[in-house]
Amino acid sequence: MIDACSNSSKQVHSMLNNQDKSVSSKNFSVQIMCMLMLVCICNGVFAQDKRKDTVEIIKTKSGDIKVEHLTALAEPWGMAWLPDNRLLITEKPGRLRIYSQGKLLDSVKGLPKVEYHAQGGLLDVKIDPDFINNNFIYISYSEAAEKQPDIKRDVGDPRLGKFNDFSDAVLKGGAVARGKLVGNEIQNLQVIWRQVPKTIGRGHFGGRLLFAPDGKLIITSGERQRSEPSQDLSSNLGKIIRINSDGSIPNDNPFVNRKGVRTEIWSYGNRNPLGIAFNPYTKQLFSHEMGALHGDEFNIILPGKNYGWPIVSNGDHYNISNIPDHETKPQYEKPIYYWHPAISPSGLIFYTGELFKGWYGNALLGSFNSEALVVLKIVANNVSEEERIWLHRRIRDVIQAPDGSVWLITDYKEGELIRLSPAVPR
């Protein structure tokens, strides 16, 4: 379909520039009309727009997949299923929506004020493992400090190259809060964790939330585009965090008895992890993180381990300055898989449904750069195969529905909710 669209467009331009004078004007017009209709249809299939209830079929190595475009959203970021099959969806500007029975409902009330700018805003959402009894939901977001310094602009970092945002001089950081979802309102919202320290401007909040099989809450914390805090154990930036659901510290965390160390730290030397999931079969914790200039990583996260950022990376800084590869410093945990060129991964699950039998047990993650759903087959803690389901949209998050279908949200100001299912039952 894509090749047909591209070729049709080229043929239209060729015909317009090289009209055969032996062809009557009427026949020529009919040919052009038909070609333009095909181009419009093709462009409509892949254009990012606000339409809902549209369907396309795409061919993949895993078989034909039906892609349903369900509803328009404004910068969606995270998703969570409620026990009654309603879907919670965050929108980065500061709205928590509920998608139910084909309709997108008004934003949930009782949300905190978020600092919405660039990568910051309302981020992830998860429900408590005992939600049926306690109604707790958890949200991550960026918040501004109550007292702002008299600073007009960020000083920047040459390693970020063109990705410096000098206009952002707000002192801010990530936070996680929980409250009770009662009807369409969050009640008794309380902050249970914050990034320390807050920093001026920049992105890399992390912000993914995950409940472990033991009920502990896992949080990914980005290094706020400052690199060095990833190695600083007195800071919780650039870390994977593990806390109890009320914000207290589990007594079996790796640094719980270390003075001068943030006791919520589970791993460190991380950059900006935007996907985290437990493999339900091996019970291991997996995470991916965006590298700098290439070198995106897929890691098995182990307690107390150092993953090396910014000392090692299989990518380089954005100003092309070199970073030693993981292989040069084996004292740091190296990824089990990495991407060069970068795919900019976001969102992560392990598929356990029955609709996509070929995906069973595989890791599914979104990609910005590839505009695809990435499927990784993992054997003995190694990625043995990768497939990319080309969707021509930046995929922000991935979730498995109760019926085994796969739902995605796209990373755009005019985003959308998408459902994937086999075109033919398998």
C-alpha positions as CSV (number, residue, x, y, z in Angstrom):
1,M,0.0,0.0,0.0
2,I,2.8,2.4,0.9
3,D,4.7,1.7,-2.3
4,A,1.5,2.0,-4.4
5,C,0.8,5.4,-2.8
6,S,4.3,6.7,-3.4
7,N,4.4,5.4,-7.0
8,S,0.9,6.9,-7.7
9,S,2.0,10.3,-6.5
10,K,5.1,10.2,-8.7
11,Q,3.0,9.1,-11.7
12,V,0.7,12.1,-11.2
13,H,3.6,14.5,-11.2
14,S,5.1,12.8,-14.3
15,M,1.8,12.9,-16.2
16,L,1.3,16.6,-15.3
17,N,4.8,17.4,-16.6
18,N,4.8,15.1,-19.6
19,Q,1.2,15.0,-21.0
20,D,1.1,12.7,-24.1
21,K,-0.5,14.9,-26.8
22,S,-1.9,11.8,-28.5
23,V,-4.2,11.3,-25.5
24,S,-7.4,13.2,-25.6
25,S,-8.0,15.9,-22.9
26,K,-11.0,14.0,-21.6
27,N,-9.1,10.7,-21.2
28,F,-6.1,12.5,-19.7
29,S,-8.4,14.2,-17.2
30,V,-10.0,10.9,-16.2
31,Q,-6.5,9.4,-15.7
32,I,-5.4,12.3,-13.5
33,M,-8.7,12.1,-11.5
34,C,-8.2,8.4,-10.8
35,M,-4.6,8.9,-9.8
36,L,-5.4,11.8,-7.5
37,M,-8.2,9.8,-5.8
38,L,-5.7,6.9,-5.1
39,V,-3.1,9.4,-3.7
40,C,-5.8,11.0,-1.5
41,I,-6.9,7.6,-0.2
42,C,-3.3,6.6,0.5
43,N,-2.5,9.9,2.2
44,G,-5.7,9.6,4.3
45,V,-4.6,6.1,5.5
46,F,-1.4,7.4,7.1
47,A,-2.1,11.1,7.8
48,Q,-2.2,12.2,11.5
49,D,-5.6,13.6,12.0
50,K,-8.5,13.8,14.4
51,R,-10.8,11.2,12.8
52,K,-12.1,8.4,14.9
53,D,-13.6,5.0,14.0
54,T,-11.3,4.6,11.0
55,V,-9.8,1.2,10.2
56,E,-6.8,0.1,8.2
57,I,-5.2,-3.2,7.5
58,I,-1.4,-3.5,7.5
59,K,0.7,-6.5,6.5
60,T,3.4,-7.6,8.9
61,K,5.6,-10.6,9.5
62,S,3.2,-11.6,12.3
63,G,0.3,-11.6,9.8
64,D,-2.3,-9.0,8.8
65,I,-3.2,-6.6,11.6
66,K,-6.3,-4.5,11.9
67,V,-5.6,-0.9,13.1
68,E,-8.5,0.9,14.6
69,H,-8.3,4.7,15.3
70,L,-10.6,5.1,18.2
71,T,-10.4,8.7,19.4
72,A,-8.5,12.0,19.3
73,L,-6.4,13.0,22.3
74,A,-4.2,16.0,23.2
75,E,-0.6,14.8,23.9
76,P,-1.4,11.5,25.6
77,W,1.3,10.0,27.7
78,G,0.2,7.0,29.9
79,M,-2.6,4.5,30.3
80,A,-4.1,2.1,32.8
81,W,-7.1,-0.2,32.7
82,L,-9.7,0.0,35.5
83,P,-11.3,-3.3,36.7
84,D,-14.5,-2.5,34.9
85,N,-12.7,-2.2,31.5
86,R,-12.6,1.6,31.4
87,L,-9.3,3.0,30.3
88,L,-7.5,5.8,32.1
89,I,-5.4,8.0,29.8
90,T,-3.2,11.0,30.8
91,E,-2.9,14.0,28.6
92,K,0.4,16.0,29.2
93,P,-1.2,19.4,29.5
94,G,-2.8,18.2,32.8
95,R,-5.9,16.1,32.0
96,L,-6.8,12.6,33.1
97,R,-9.4,11.2,30.7
98,I,-11.5,8.0,30.8
99,Y,-12.3,6.1,27.6
100,S,-15.4,4.0,28.1
101,Q,-17.6,2.2,25.6
102,G,-16.3,4.1,22.6
103,K,-16.5,7.5,24.3
104,L,-13.9,9.9,25.7
105,L,-15.2,11.4,28.9
106,D,-14.4,14.8,30.5
107,S,-11.2,15.1,32.5
108,V,-11.2,13.6,36.0
109,K,-11.3,16.3,38.7
110,G,-8.9,16.7,41.6
111,L,-5.6,16.7,39.7
112,P,-2.6,18.6,41.0
113,K,-1.2,21.7,39.1
114,V,1.3,20.4,36.7
115,E,4.3,22.3,35.2
116,Y,3.5,21.8,31.5
117,H,6.4,22.5,29.2
118,A,8.2,20.5,26.5
119,Q,8.7,17.0,28.1
120,G,7.0,18.0,31.4
121,G,3.4,17.8,32.4
122,L,1.0,15.0,33.5
123,L,2.8,11.8,32.7
124,D,1.9,8.2,33.8
125,V,-1.0,6.7,35.6
126,K,-1.4,3.3,37.4
127,I,-4.0,1.7,39.7
128,D,-3.3,0.0,43.0
129,P,-3.1,-3.8,42.9
130,D,-5.9,-3.7,45.5
131,F,-7.9,-1.0,43.6
132,I,-11.2,-2.9,44.0
133,N,-11.0,-2.4,47.8
134,N,-9.1,0.9,48.2
135,N,-9.7,2.8,44.9
136,F,-6.2,4.2,44.9
137,I,-4.7,5.5,41.7
138,Y,-1.2,6.9,41.2
139,I,0.0,9.6,38.9
140,S,3.4,11.0,37.9
141,Y,3.9,14.6,36.8
142,S,6.3,17.5,36.7
143,E,5.8,20.2,39.4
144,A,7.3,23.7,39.8
145,A,9.0,24.6,43.1
146,E,6.8,26.9,45.3
147,K,9.6,29.5,45.4
148,Q,11.3,30.3,42.1
149,P,14.8,31.8,41.9
150,D,15.4,35.0,40.0
151,I,16.9,33.3,37.0
152,K,16.0,34.4,33.4
153,R,17.3,31.4,31.5
154,D,19.0,28.0,31.7
155,V,22.8,28.1,31.3
156,G,22.6,25.1,29.0
157,D,25.0,22.2,28.4
158,P,27.2,21.9,25.3
159,R,26.7,18.2,25.4
160,L,23.0,18.7,24.5
161,G,23.8,20.4,21.3
162,K,20.7,21.7,19.6
163,F,18.5,20.3,22.3
164,N,19.2,23.0,24.7
165,D,16.0,24.9,25.7
166,F,17.4,28.2,27.0
167,S,13.8,29.7,27.3
168,D,12.9,27.4,30.2
169,A,14.1,28.8,33.5
170,V,11.5,27.2,35.8
171,L,12.8,25.3,38.9
172,K,11.0,22.0,38.8
173,G,11.1,18.2,39.2
174,G,9.0,15.1,38.9
175,A,6.6,13.9,41.5
176,V,4.3,10.9,42.2
177,A,1.0,11.3,44.0
178,R,-1.8,8.9,45.0
179,G,-5.5,9.5,45.8
180,K,-8.8,7.7,45.7
181,L,-10.7,7.7,42.4
182,V,-14.4,8.2,43.4
183,G,-16.7,8.6,40.4
184,N,-15.0,11.3,38.2
185,E,-12.8,12.8,41.0
186,I,-9.6,12.1,42.7
187,Q,-10.0,12.6,46.5
188,N,-7.3,13.0,49.2
189,L,-4.5,13.3,46.7
190,Q,-1.1,13.1,48.5
191,V,2.4,13.4,47.1
192,I,4.4,10.2,48.0
193,W,7.7,10.8,46.1
194,R,9.6,13.6,44.5
195,Q,12.7,14.0,42.5
196,V,15.6,15.5,44.5
197,P,16.9,18.0,43.8
198,K,14.6,20.1,41.6
199,T,16.5,21.7,38.7
200,I,16.2,24.6,36.4
201,G,14.5,23.8,33.1
202,R,15.2,20.8,30.9
203,G,13.4,17.5,30.4
204,H,14.2,13.8,31.2
205,F,11.7,13.4,34.0
206,G,11.3,9.6,33.4
207,G,8.0,9.1,35.1
208,R,6.9,5.6,34.3
209,L,5.1,3.8,37.0
210,L,4.9,0.0,37.6
211,F,3.6,-2.2,40.4
212,A,5.9,-5.2,41.1
213,P,4.5,-8.7,41.8
214,D,5.3,-8.0,45.5
215,G,3.2,-4.9,45.5
216,K,6.1,-2.4,45.6
217,L,5.9,0.7,43.4
218,I,8.6,1.1,40.8
219,I,9.3,4.6,39.4
220,T,11.7,5.6,36.6
221,S,13.5,8.8,37.3
222,G,15.3,10.6,34.5
223,E,18.6,12.6,35.1
224,R,17.0,15.9,34.0
225,Q,19.4,16.2,31.1
226,R,22.3,16.8,33.5
227,S,24.1,13.4,33.2
228,E,26.2,13.5,36.4
229,P,23.3,13.1,38.9
230,S,22.9,9.5,37.6
231,Q,26.1,8.6,39.5
232,D,25.3,10.6,42.6
233,L,23.7,8.4,45.2
234,S,22.6,11.4,47.3
235,S,20.3,12.3,44.4
236,N,17.4,10.3,43.1
237,L,17.8,11.6,39.5
238,G,18.9,9.1,36.9
239,K,17.7,6.1,38.9
240,I,15.1,3.3,39.1
241,I,13.2,3.8,42.3
242,R,11.4,1.3,44.5
243,I,9.0,2.4,47.3
244,N,6.0,1.1,49.2
245,S,2.7,2.2,47.9
246,D,2.4,4.8,50.7
247,G,5.8,6.3,49.9
248,S,7.7,4.6,52.7
249,I,11.0,2.7,52.0
250,P,11.0,-1.1,51.8
251,N,13.5,-2.5,54.3
252,D,15.1,-4.8,51.7
253,N,16.1,-2.0,49.3
254,P,19.8,-2.3,48.4
255,F,21.0,1.0,50.0
256,V,18.6,1.1,53.0
257,N,21.5,1.0,55.5
258,R,23.9,3.3,53.6
259,K,24.5,6.8,55.1
260,G,24.2,9.7,52.6
261,V,22.4,7.5,50.1
262,R,18.8,7.9,48.9
263,T,17.3,4.7,50.3
264,E,14.5,4.5,47.6
265,I,17.2,3.8,44.9
266,W,16.9,0.4,43.3
267,S,19.5,1.0,40.4
268,Y,21.5,3.9,39.2
269,G,23.5,5.1,36.3
270,N,20.3,5.4,34.2
271,R,19.6,8.2,31.7
272,N,15.9,8.6,30.8
273,P,14.0,5.4,31.2
274,L,10.6,5.6,29.6
275,G,9.6,2.0,29.7
276,I,9.6,-0.6,32.5
277,A,8.0,-4.0,32.9
278,F,8.3,-7.3,34.7
279,N,8.7,-10.4,32.5
280,P,5.8,-12.5,34.0
281,Y,7.6,-15.7,33.2
282,T,11.1,-15.0,34.6
283,K,10.0,-12.4,37.1
284,Q,12.9,-10.2,36.0
285,L,12.6,-6.4,35.7
286,F,13.3,-5.0,32.3
287,S,13.7,-1.3,31.3
288,H,14.7,0.6,28.2
289,E,16.1,4.1,28.1
290,M,16.9,6.6,25.5
291,G,20.6,7.1,24.8
292,A,22.1,10.4,23.8
293,L,23.0,10.4,20.1
294,H,22.0,6.8,19.5
295,G,22.8,4.0,21.9
296,D,19.2,3.4,23.2
297,E,19.4,0.6,25.7
298,F,17.3,-2.4,26.8
299,N,18.3,-3.5,30.3
300,I,17.6,-6.1,32.9
301,I,17.4,-4.1,36.1
302,L,19.1,-5.6,39.1
303,P,19.1,-4.2,42.7
304,G,22.1,-2.0,43.5
305,K,23.6,-2.2,40.1
306,N,25.2,0.7,38.2
307,Y,24.3,1.0,34.5
308,G,27.0,3.5,33.7
309,W,25.5,6.7,32.4
310,P,27.2,9.1,31.6
311,I,30.5,7.3,32.0
312,V,29.7,4.7,29.4
313,S,27.2,4.5,26.5
314,N,27.0,2.9,23.1
315,G,26.0,6.4,21.8
316,D,27.7,9.8,22.0
317,H,26.7,13.2,23.2
318,Y,24.6,15.4,20.9
319,N,27.6,17.7,20.2
320,I,29.4,14.6,18.8
321,S,31.8,14.4,21.8
322,N,32.7,10.8,22.5
323,I,31.5,8.6,25.3
324,P,33.3,5.3,25.9
325,D,31.3,2.2,24.9
326,H,30.1,-0.2,27.5
327,E,32.6,-2.9,26.4
328,T,35.5,-0.6,27.6
329,K,34.4,-0.6,31.2
330,P,32.9,-4.0,32.2
331,Q,32.4,-2.8,35.9
332,Y,29.1,-1.2,34.7
333,E,26.1,-3.3,33.7
334,K,25.8,-3.4,29.9
335,P,22.5,-3.6,28.0
336,I,21.3,-6.9,26.7
337,Y,20.4,-5.1,23.5
338,Y,20.8,-1.6,22.1
339,W,19.8,0.4,19.0
340,H,22.2,2.3,16.8
341,P,20.7,4.2,15.1
342,A,18.4,5.3,17.9
343,I,14.7,4.4,17.9
344,S,13.7,6.6,20.9
345,P,11.7,3.9,22.8
346,S,8.7,4.7,25.0
347,G,6.3,2.4,26.8
348,L,6.9,-1.3,27.5
349,I,4.9,-4.5,28.2
350,F,5.3,-8.2,27.9
351,Y,2.5,-9.7,25.9
352,T,0.5,-12.4,27.6
353,G,-2.7,-12.5,25.5
354,E,-4.1,-15.0,23.1
355,L,-5.0,-12.9,20.1
356,F,-1.4,-12.5,18.8
357,K,-0.1,-16.0,19.3
358,G,3.2,-15.2,17.7
359,W,3.8,-12.4,20.2
360,Y,3.2,-14.5,23.3
361,G,5.9,-13.8,25.9
362,N,7.5,-11.1,23.7
363,A,8.3,-7.5,24.8
364,L,6.3,-4.8,23.0
365,L,7.5,-1.2,23.0
366,G,6.7,2.0,21.2
367,S,9.2,4.0,19.1
368,F,9.3,7.7,18.2
369,N,12.0,7.6,15.5
370,S,10.8,4.4,13.8
371,E,7.1,5.4,14.1
372,A,6.5,1.8,14.9
373,L,5.5,-0.8,17.5
374,V,8.7,-2.8,18.2
375,V,8.4,-6.6,19.0
376,L,11.3,-8.2,20.8
377,K,11.6,-12.0,21.1
378,I,13.7,-12.7,24.3
379,V,15.4,-16.1,24.8
380,A,17.7,-16.8,27.8
381,N,17.9,-13.0,28.6
382,N,19.0,-12.1,25.0
383,V,17.0,-10.5,22.3
384,S,16.9,-13.2,19.5
385,E,14.7,-11.3,17.1
386,E,13.2,-7.9,16.4
387,E,10.2,-7.0,14.3
388,R,8.9,-3.5,13.7
389,I,5.2,-2.9,13.0
390,W,5.3,0.2,10.9
391,L,2.5,2.5,11.9
392,H,3.8,5.9,10.7
393,R,3.1,7.5,14.0
394,R,5.3,8.2,17.0
395,I,4.2,5.7,19.7
396,R,4.2,7.0,23.2
397,D,2.7,4.1,25.2
398,V,1.6,0.5,24.9
399,I,-0.9,-1.5,26.9
400,Q,-2.6,-4.9,26.6
401,A,-6.4,-4.9,26.8
402,P,-8.3,-7.5,28.8
403,D,-9.3,-9.2,25.5
404,G,-5.7,-9.5,24.3
405,S,-5.8,-6.7,21.8
406,V,-2.9,-4.1,22.0
407,W,-3.7,-0.4,22.5
408,L,-1.4,2.4,21.7
409,I,-1.3,6.2,22.1
410,T,0.6,8.5,19.8
411,D,3.1,11.2,20.8
412,Y,1.5,14.3,19.2
413,K,-0.3,17.5,20.3
414,E,-3.1,16.0,18.2
415,G,-2.6,12.5,19.3
416,E,-4.9,9.4,19.1
417,L,-5.9,6.1,20.7
418,I,-5.3,3.1,18.5
419,R,-6.3,-0.6,18.9
420,L,-4.5,-3.4,17.2
421,S,-6.0,-6.8,16.6
422,P,-5.5,-9.6,14.1
423,A,-7.3,-8.9,10.8
424,V,-8.3,-12.6,10.7
425,P,-8.8,-14.5,13.9
426,R,-5.8,-16.8,14.6
